[in-house]
Amino acid sequence: MVLKARIPTPTGNEVIQNGGLPKIMESALAALKPEAAYLTLDEGDRTAFFYFDMQESWQMPTLLESFFMDLHAKVSLQPVMTMDDLRTGYGELMSGT
């Protein structure tokens, strides 16, 4: 999965000024255990991308609520594949299973 969390500037400023942002991000890293994490800007807002493995949809509240509650972030979640996943998928498609 890829998780995109776009943090509104006022909230981002507040959590940086009160020292909370590093703790929030470290908690997110511990919970998500991402394969990769990238920080950038999107439409002028601080934005984080986390690439991680989510086994079940019931995990969404425990993995995402901190972004909503602590950062007031606009969050999106989308499935993604590795190249190995794509090869497996095409192998299954071509074998007719």
C-alpha positions as CSV (number, residue, x, y, z in Angstrom):
1,M,0.0,0.0,0.0
2,V,1.0,3.6,-0.4
3,L,-0.2,6.0,2.3
4,K,-0.2,9.7,1.5
5,A,-0.7,12.1,4.4
6,R,-1.0,15.7,3.5
7,I,-0.6,17.9,6.6
8,P,-2.3,21.3,6.6
9,T,0.3,24.1,7.1
10,P,-1.3,25.5,10.3
11,T,-1.3,22.1,11.9
12,G,2.2,21.3,10.7
13,N,3.5,24.6,12.0
14,E,1.9,24.0,15.4
15,V,3.2,20.4,15.8
16,I,6.7,21.5,14.8
17,Q,6.7,24.5,17.2
18,N,5.5,22.3,20.1
19,G,8.1,19.6,19.3
20,G,5.5,16.9,18.5
21,L,6.2,16.2,14.8
22,P,9.2,13.9,15.4
23,K,7.3,11.8,17.9
24,I,4.3,11.5,15.6
25,M,6.5,10.5,12.7
26,E,8.4,8.0,14.7
27,S,5.2,6.4,16.0
28,A,3.9,6.2,12.4
29,L,7.2,4.5,11.3
30,A,6.9,2.0,14.2
31,A,3.3,1.2,13.4
32,L,3.5,1.0,9.6
33,K,7.0,-0.6,9.3
34,P,7.3,0.9,5.8
35,E,9.6,-0.4,3.1
36,A,10.2,3.3,2.2
37,A,9.1,6.7,3.5
38,Y,9.4,10.0,1.6
39,L,8.6,13.5,2.7
40,T,7.8,16.3,0.2
41,L,5.4,19.1,-0.6
42,D,2.0,18.6,-2.3
43,E,-0.1,21.7,-3.2
44,G,2.0,23.7,-0.7
45,D,1.4,21.3,2.3
46,R,3.9,19.1,4.0
47,T,3.3,15.6,2.7
48,A,4.5,12.1,3.7
49,F,4.4,9.0,1.5
50,F,4.7,5.6,3.2
51,Y,5.1,2.4,1.3
52,F,4.1,-0.5,3.5
53,D,2.4,-3.9,3.6
54,M,-1.1,-4.0,5.0
55,Q,-2.5,-7.5,5.4
56,E,-6.1,-6.7,6.3
57,S,-8.5,-3.7,5.9
58,W,-9.3,-3.8,9.6
59,Q,-5.8,-2.4,10.3
60,M,-6.9,0.9,8.8
61,P,-8.0,2.6,12.1
62,T,-4.9,1.6,14.0
63,L,-2.6,2.7,11.3
64,L,-4.3,5.9,10.1
65,E,-6.1,7.6,13.0
66,S,-3.0,9.3,14.3
67,F,-2.7,11.1,10.9
68,F,-6.3,12.3,11.3
69,M,-6.3,13.1,15.0
70,D,-2.8,14.4,15.6
71,L,-2.1,16.1,12.2
72,H,-5.5,16.8,10.7
73,A,-4.0,15.3,7.6
74,K,-5.8,14.5,4.4
75,V,-5.1,10.8,4.0
76,S,-5.3,8.5,1.0
77,L,-4.5,4.9,0.8
78,Q,-3.9,3.0,-2.4
79,P,-2.7,-0.5,-3.2
80,V,0.6,-0.8,-5.1
81,M,2.7,-3.7,-6.5
82,T,6.3,-4.4,-6.7
83,M,7.8,-5.7,-10.0
84,D,7.7,-9.2,-8.5
85,D,4.0,-8.8,-7.7
86,L,3.4,-7.7,-11.3
87,R,5.3,-10.7,-12.7
88,T,3.3,-13.0,-10.5
89,G,0.0,-11.4,-11.5
90,Y,0.8,-11.6,-15.2
91,G,2.0,-15.3,-14.7
92,E,-1.4,-16.0,-13.1
93,L,-3.3,-14.2,-15.9
94,M,-1.4,-16.0,-18.6
95,S,-1.9,-19.4,-17.0
96,G,-5.7,-18.9,-16.8
97,T,-6.0,-19.4,-13.0
